[in-house]
Amino acid sequence: MAKYRISGVWKDSNGKITHYAFYTVYEQSISRSSKKSKADAIKLLEIDGNSAVTWLWNYSTVNWKIGENVEVINGSNGKYLRTDPDNTKTDNLAHLIDFDWVAP
């Protein structure tokens, strides 16, 4: 079973998330990021035993920190990724780094 971290997103012209920056967590290291489509990210996290957390850059400590658990939700408009459903800005991962300007 695999563990992942998600640090950023790519959005379409309507502001909807289309891709995620995924990292695979190994025993002693973490992979470089890979751009996963929304569909591929959902498939990965629907595999029993696979899990993901958000990975947030902390500007004060100049280091990464583990955020919230990510889960697949089957909403009225289809499946999507979400953190704890407590009605905060971090629910739908839109608060993560916007990679549109970093890597198209």
Protein Blocks (a to p, Z undefined) as FASTA:
>chain_A
ZZdddfbdcddfkopafbdcdddddfkbccddddddfklmmmmmmpghiacddddddfkl
opadddddddddddfkoccdddddehpaklnopmpccfklmmZZ
